[in-house]
Amino acid sequence: MSKLLLLPAHHHLAPKIHTKSFSSILTHTVSLSPLQSTHSTFQSLRRTLSSVRAFDESSSDANSQQQDFHQDDKNGGKSTDSHYPSGEFEFQKFDAWKSFSVKLRMLIAYPWERVRKGSVLKMTLRGQISDQLKSRFSSGLSLPKICENFIKAAYDPRVSGIYLHIESLNCGWGKVEEIRRHIMDFKKSGKFIIGYVPACGEKEYYLACACEELYAPPSAYFSLYGLTVQASFLGGVLEKVGVEPQVQRIGKYKSAGDQLTRKTMSKENCEMLTALLDNIYENWLDKVSSTKGKKREDVEKFINEGVYKVERLKEEGLITNILYDDEVISLLKERLGVKKDENLHIVDYRKYSGVRNWTLGLTGGKEQIAVIRASGSISRVRSPLSLPGSGIIGEQLIEKIRSVRESKKYKAVIIRIDSPGGDALASDLMWREIRLLAESKPVVASMSDVAASGGYYMAMAAQTIIAENLTLTGSIGVVTGKFNLGKLYEKIGFNKEIISRGRYAELLAAEQRPFRPDEAELFAKSAQNAYNQFRDKAAFSRSMTVDNMEKVAQGRVWAGKDAASQGLVDAIGGFSRAIAIAKQQASIPRDRQVTLVEVSKQSPSLPEILSGVGNSIAGVDRTLKELLQDLTFSNGVQARMDGILFQRLEGASYANPILGLIKDYLSSL
């Protein structure tokens, strides 16, 4: 069996950002069956590398006549954030008639929408948070539902406030920014929002400090020690076992192959990761200090003191008080006038997610805006074993894009992206469809945690790109390569002989030897061609010259804030700002309500339905789904990340990073 590591133009390192560990481990693999012929293997490689293809003449001519997407072309494609509406949440109290209408709707609401007056919405934010709008039967947290619950609770006369449990989070900083924004917006309603943190690091505290009151138990785990960046290297390990990775890298910041070939971090990779880390750390200090009314230097000094006692956090005013959960409940009962011997009416996240906007009078207007969500790694077709919602399936997303383009009822479209990339061909085909969609109606790309490589490839087809300050994006570069297993075979006594026809037939089949000079030259030219086409298409999409795009490409990952200053992103903000910009571009008045139509809403699978009907099976369905997900493969390049962005087991990356690397890179050797 041969093993090919193939990292095409829009595959790149999407660093995992932990509270304590900010690592940059990204694996792209293609597993080749022993039954595949050498010829078909090479053809597969050639198709993959050529998937980022140049425009043909007719395409180029037609696209050159399109209206320029960016008004600031004179400035090298860079746009000014102030050109776009902010989309800031404005709480408006219902008038008497509206209040009466809402009460009437509550009387005829479905039984599962019934909430007692004076209730407290309790949401526990823990572990993974999906950017997809999940079905009612799906387990886990959904960012769209979390944000929607904040808005509903702000207007729901039955909800007195929110009690927010925040524990170890397993998502990126983009989602954290979105949730924090909704916490701040909810406070405008005048209702209380109280936070409780039994286990808290920087990311958890970043959210929790936005609450008006914050409590922690005496035994709480607080670890506000700062952020780190880690990169592991297998170069020395592979050298010892006789494996030689032959990697061709285009773009000095393209470091996805460094883990295989190097023993230390490259200067360019260090520069890139340091810039990303500084962005996150400085943003954390600024937001925390402003929220808590402290000087930035004082917060940084506190971090550097290595405080671990909860009492010190209370003394410094970083938490309100030290209380157990039951004591906070008693405090809430006292605040709401509930007798001590009575229970506090609490509605949880899952139940409240079933309350419709219609019941609360939060229905949209006549104009409709389509929302297409694209989350996970990208593949062109669905594998027989892949699960619904397990990633971006190109052919399925294209169908949705075409249906929206052909429909006249949608005034604008928002493409919501949370992806580190994947299959090159699929990304290019989706780019084309989004471009065609943008010719017929306004298209806004809204970035979540990460929209890098293939994720950015999709986004750059939109007229306007919105990202969070800490979204990871860009990554325009190429890494491609194979393993030379000759020394390993010699050590273990294994031999492989090949009979071939065609000068380059053994390009990938002959893993028992290194490339010949002519093979290495072909490999390098293929990689360079793939990079040039991706870079040129990015320059065209962003109305930039190729020279200007080259300066920000070369495989570099940018934080959203820096990407905006470099012209890769148009504005900084979340989903609400994307809606405001879509309305503006569709000539819909700012104060007019619109209806958001979730085009890519998932259908529940059988395990999800069984889980929703009765949870007595205690996670059996989830275990089966995890096993199936691990077995999933597809034809083409897959991007898999052993990190918080797509990690399935909490804390797994902390256990032993070298085991994760060995699993990803060497399991099939």
N, C-alpha and C positions, 0 to 999 in steps of 0.2 A: 504494500500500500504506500502510495506516495502522499506527501503532505505538502500543501502549498499554502503559504501565507501571502494573501493578496490584498493589498490596501490601495484601492483606486482613488481617483482624484478627490472625491467627496467623502472619503473615510479619514477620519483623524481622531486623534486623542481628544476626548471630551473629559477633562479631568474630573475626578470625583472629589467633591468638596465636603469634608467632614468637619464637625466641630473640632475634632482633635486631629483628624487625618485628612489632608487634601492631597489625594493621590492621582496619578495619571496613568492608569493601567487600562489599555483598550486592546481587545483582541479581535482580529478579523481573520476568519479561517474559511477555507473551502476544503471539505473532506472529499477525496476522490475515491470512488469505489475501485477495487482491484479489477473489476470487470470492464471498466472504462478503457477504451483504446487510447493509445498515445495521440492519435489524430484527433479524436473527439475532445481529449483534454486540452490540446493546444487550441482547437477551435473555440472551446469554452473560454479560455484565457483571452483569446483575441476578441471575442464578442464582448467580454467584460471590459477590457481595456478600451475598446472603441465605442463604448456606450455613451461616453461624453463626447458626442460627435460635433463636428463643426457644422455651421449652417450651410445648406446648399444655396445655390444662387437665387432660386426662386424664393426661398424662405428669407434670405437676407434682404432681398429687394422689398419684399412685402413688409417685413418688420421695420425697415428703415423709414417707411412712409407712415408708421404709426405716430400718434401723438406722443411726444416725449413724456415719460412718466414723472420726471423730476424737474422741478422749476429752477433748481439751483445748479444746473449743468455748468454754468460759468465758474462755479466754485469747485470744479472737479467732482461733481456728483454729490457733494455734501449738502444736506438740508438743515434748515434751522428748526429746532424743536418748537419754537414759538409760533410757527406757521400753522400749527394744528391745534384744534380744541383740546382742552385738558381732560374732559370727560369726568371731572370731579363730581363725586356724589353730593347731591343736595337734598336734604331731608325736608319734605313738605308735609305738614300735618293735613289730614283729611278734613274737609268741611263737614257740616252737619249732614248733608245729603249723602255724601260719600260714606260717612261713618254708618249711617242707617243702612245703606246698600250692603256694606261689608257684614254687618250684623245679620242681615237677612240671608246672605249667602252662607254664613256659618251655620244657620239653622237647618239649611238643606244640604249641608256638606256630607260627604261620605263618612261612615262611622270612624274610619281610621284617621280622619282629619280632625276629629274632635279633640280639643285641648281645653282644659279647665282654665277659667279666668284666674290670673294671679300665678300662673305657672312660670317656672324657670327653665329655659332651654339649656340643657347640659350637653356639651360636645367634648369628646375626648380626642385630641389630636395626637396620634401615635403611629409610628412606623411609616409605611408607604402611603403616599397620596397620589392617586392617579389623576391625570389631566383629562381623562375621558369622562363623559357623562354616563355613569353606569345605570343599568336597569334596576328596578326595585328589588330584584332577587340577588343582586350582586353583593358580595361581601367586600369589606374594605372601605376606605375613604375616597371620595371623589371631590376634587377641587371645585368643579362647577357647583356641586351640591352644597359644599361648605360655604361658598360665597353666596349662593342663593339663600341659604338659611339665615345668614347674617342680615340680608336685606329684608326677608320675610319677617324676621323677628323684630326688626326696627319698626315695622308698620302694624304688626299683629297686636291688637288691643288685649289679647289674652296672655301675652308674654310680657312679664315684668322686667326681665333682664336675662343675661347669659352667664352661665357658670362654665368656664373654660378650663378643662384639664389638659395640660400640655406635658407630654413625656417625650422620650427619645424619638426624634423625627428621622425619617429615612427618605428624604426628598431633597431636591436642589434648592438653591437660594431664590430662584425665580418664583417658585410656588410660595415660599415663605414670605417674600415681598408682597405677593398678591393677597395672602391671608392677612398680613399685618395691615395692609391698606383698608381691608374690610372691617377690621377691628376699630381702626380710627374712624371710619365712616359710621359705624354703628353707634359710636359715642355721641354723634350729632343728634341722635334721636332723643337724648336725655335719659335713656334707660341705663341701668348699671351693667357693667361687664366686669366680672371678677375672675382672676386667673388663679390656678393652683398648680404648683410644679413640684412633684415628688422627686423627679430626676431631671436635671437641667444642665445643659451645656450652653455654648454661645448661641447656637441656632434657636434653641428652645427659649432662651431668655430674650432673644431679639423679638420674638412674638409676644412673650409674656409681659414684657415691660410696657407694651402698648395698652394693657388693661389698666383701668383706673385704680384697681386694688389688686395686690398680688400676695398670695399666701403660700407657705411651704411647711411641711411637717418638720419636727425637730431632727429627724433622721434623714432628711432629704439629701440626695446626692447632687451637690453643686460643684461643677468643675469649670469655672470661668478662668482658664489659664492661657487662652490665646489659640491661634490657629497654626497648623503646620502643613507643610507640603512634603509629600513622600513620593519617591519614584524607585521602584525595585528593578534590578537588572539581572538577567540570566546569562549574560555573556560569558562569565567565568564558569558557570555551571555547565553550559552547553559545550564549552571548550574541553572540560574534563571528561565528558561522556563521548566526545568525538563527533559532535554535531556542529556544522558550520552554516549559520544562516547567511544566505546571499541576498542582501537587501539593496534595492535601488530606490533612493529617496530623492524626490524633486521638491524643493522648498526647504530652506534651511531650518524652519521651525517645525517641520513635519517629523515628529519624534515617535510616532507609533511603533516604529521598528527598533527603536533604541533599546528596549527591554531585552531584545534578542541578541543584539550585536555588541552593545556597550557594557562596560563595567562601572562606569560613572556617568553622571548627568552631563549632557553637552552644554556648552555656553549658551547657545540659543534657547534650548529648552529651559534652562535655569532662568534666563531673562523673561521668557513668556510666563512661566509658572509664578515667578516672583511678582510680575505685574498683576496677574490675576489674584494672587494672594493679598497683595497690597490693596487692591480694589475692595475686596471683601472685608478685610480687617478695618480699613479706614471708614468704610460705609457703616460697619457695625459700631465703631466708636462714635461716629457722628450722630447716628440715629438714637443710640442708647443715651448718650449724654444730653441730647436735646429733649428727649422724652422724659427723662428723670430730672431735668433742670439742673444738670451738673456741668462742670467744665470738662472738656474733652481730655485734658491732661490728668484730671482727677480720676476719671474712669480708667484710663490707661495705667495710672499708678496702682490702682486697686487690682487690676489684672496682673500686674507684675509682682505684686506682693504674694501671690499664690494662696489666696484665701480659700479655705475649705470649710470653715465653720459657718453654719447658717446664721448664728447670732451676729456675726460681723456684717452680713448682708442687711440685716434689720437695722443695725447701728448706722450703716452708711445710707440707709433709705432706699436700697435697691429692691427690698421687698417690704410689704406693709406690716406683716406680723408673722409669727411662727404658730401655726395652728394645724391640727389634724383635720382630715376631711369632714368628720362629723361635727367638729367645732365650727367649720365654715358653714355647714348646713344650718347649724343652730343660729349662726349670725344672720344668715339669709332669712330664716323663719322670723327672727326678731325684727328685721328690717321690713318684712312684708306683713307683719302683724299676725303671723300664724302662731297658734297656741303651742306650747311645748309638747303637749301630749298628742298633737296632730302631726300628720306627715306633710312635708313640703311637696307641693305638686311639681314634679319634674318631668319634662318631656325630653327624650334623648334624640340624638342625631338621626338615627334610623327612622324613627316614627315621624319626626318633624319634616324629614325629607319628603315624606308622602303628602304633605300639605301642599295643595296646588296654589299657584299664584292667583288663579281666578278666585279662589275662596277669599283671598285677602284684598281683592280689588286691584291687583297689580298686573292686570292684563295689558298687553301692548296695544299699539295702534294699528291702523290699517296697513301701513307699509311693512313689508317683511324683509328681514336680512337673514341670509342663510349662514349657518355656522358649520364649517367642515373641520372636524378635529382629526389630527394626524399625530399619533403618539407611538413611540417605540422604534425599534430598528426596522429598516426598510427592506422588503423583499418584493419581487415582481409578481409571484403567484403564491397562492396558499399551499403550504405543505399538507399532506394527508393527515398529519398528526398535530398541526398547529391549532390553537384554540382561538375562538372569537375574541378579538380585542388584544391578541398577543403581540401585535405590532402593526406596522403599516403595510398593507397588501396593495401593491401598486395598481393592479387591474381593478380591484374593488373601489379604490379611491377615485380612479379615473372615471368609473361609471357614475359615481356621485357628482364629480365635477361636471361631467357632461350633462347630467340631468338638471343641474342648477343652471348651466349655461343655456340650455334649451327652454327653461321655464321663464315666463315673463312676469311671474308674481314676485320674484326676488329683486329688490332694488339695489342690493349690494351684497358682498360676500366677505366673511371673515374666515381666513384659514388659520386655525390655531395649531401651532407646531410645538412638539416636545420630542425631538429626535436627534440622536447623534449621527445618523446616516445609515447606510446599508448598501443595498444593491445599486450599482451605478446605472444600469439600464433603466431600472424602475424610476430612479430619481429624475433622469432625463425625460422620460415619458410623462411623468407627472408635471415637470416643469413646463413642458410644451402645452399640456392641457390647461394649466393655470394661466399661461400666457394667452391662450385663446379665450379663456373665460374673462380675462382682464380687458380684452378688446370689446366685450359686450356690456360689461358693468363694472363698477368699482370693486376692487379686490384689496383687502387689507390683510397683511400677515401679522399675527400676534404670536410672539415667542414666549415660551414658558421657561423651564429650567435650562434647556439646551436646544439650539437649532443650529447645529454645526454640520459641516460636510454635507451629506445628503439633506439634512434638515435645512441648512442655509440654501442649498440648491433649490428646494421648493419655494422658500420664502422670497428669493430674489426675483421670482416671476410676478410677484404682486406689485401694484403701483406704490404701495406704502408699507414699510416694515416698522413694527412697534416691538420693542424689547424692554425687559426689565433692566434695571441698573446692573444686575449681576447675572443676567442670562449669558450663557456660554455660546458664542456664535462664531461664524467665519470658518476657519479651517479649510482653506482652499489649497490643496497640495496633493502629492502622490507618494505613496510608499508601496512597493511591490517586491516580491522576492520568493525564494524557495529555500528549502533545507538541503544542504549537502551532507548526506549521512555516511559518506565513504568510510571515515575513520571509525564510526560507531559500528558499522557492518563488519569491519576488519576485527574489531575487538571481540565481537560476539560470534565470529565465525560465519556470518551470513554472506551469501553471494547473490548477485543479481546480474543477469546478462540480457541484453536487448538487441533484437534484430529490427532494423528500421529502414524505411524508405522516405526520402525527403531530407533536405539539409538540416531543417530545424525540428524534425519529428521528435527528437529526444529532449527538446528544450525543458520540459517539465517532467518527463517520464524518467529521465536519468538522474535520480536523486542520489545515486551511489558515487557520483563524481561532481566536480564543480563545473561551472559554465566554461565552454570553450570561448576564446576571445570573440569570435563572430556571434556566438549566442549571447554573450554579455552585452555586445553592442546592440543587438536587436532588442534585448530586454530593456536597455536604457532608452533607446529611441521610442519604444512603445510607451514607457512611463512618461517621457517628456512630452509626447504627443497628447496623452491623456491630460496631463497638467495644462498644457497650452490651451486645449479646447475648453476645459473647465474654467480657467482663468479668463479667457476671451469672452465666454458666454456670461460670466459674472460681470465683466466690464460692460458688455452690451446691456445687460439687464439693469445695471445701476447707472447707466448713462455716464460712464467714466472712460477715460482713455485706458488703453492696455497698460501703459507705463504707470499710471496712477494706481490701477488695480494691482499690479505686480508689487507695489510697495506695501500693500496690506494683505497680500495673499501669502504665498510661500509656506502654506501649512499652518499659519499662526491662528491660534484661538484667541478671541477677544472677549472681554467683558462687555455687556451691552452698552455701558456708558462710553467706553473707548471706541466701540464699533460705530456708535453714532457720530463721534468726532471724526472718524475716518471715512464716513460716507457709506458704510455698509448697512447702517440702520438709520431710519428717518427721525424717530421720536422715541422717547423713554416713557414707559407707562405700562399699565396692565390691560386686561380685557375691556374694562369700561372705557378706556381711552380709545381702544380700537373701534368700539361701537360708535363713539362720538365722531371719529374721523370718517368712518364708513357713512354715517348720516350726512356729514358735511359734503363728502364727495358725491353722494347721491342726491344732493340738493334737498335734503329733508331738514326742515327747521329744527334748531337745537332743542327747543322745548317740546317738540312733538314726540310722543311715545311711538316706539316701533316694536314689532313682534320678532323675536329671535327664533328661528326654526333650526333645530339641531338635525342636520341632514345625516350625520354619521352616528346617530345614537345606536348603541349596541342592542342586539336582541339577546334575551337571557338564554343561557345554555341549560340543559337538563340538570346538571349538578347545582347550578345557581338556583333554579326553581326549587329543587329538593331542599337546598340549604335554607331558602327563604321560608318554605312551608314549615320545616321543623329542623332545629339545629341539634337534635339529639345525637346525630352521627358524629358530632364533635370534631369537625375538621377533616373527616375522611375525604370529602369531595375536594377540599383544598389541597390535600396531599396528592390526590390523583392528578389534579391539574398541574401541580408543581412537577410531578414526575413526567407528565406528558410534555410540559414546556421544555424540560431539560432534554427530551428526546427529539424535539422539533429541529428540523433542518430544512433547507431549501436549496434549489439550484441557484447558484450565484453567490455573491459575497454577503456574509452576515456580520453585523457588528454586535458584539456582545461585551457588556461592560460589567466587570466585577466591582461595582461601586454603588453608591447610594442612589444614583439616578434610576437604575433598573435592578437593584438588588432585591432578591426575594426573601432572604432570610436575614432578620435583623441581627446586626452585629457580626455577620459572617466575615466581613472584610477585616474586622479587627483581630480575628482569631489568629490567622497565620497567612499573611499575604503571599508568601512563597508557595504555599500549597495551592492557592488560587491560580498563581502563574503557571505552576507545573500542570495543573488540571487543564488550563486553557491551551497551553502551548505543546505539551508533550503527551497528552493522554492517548493520542492515536498513533504515536511512533512505535 
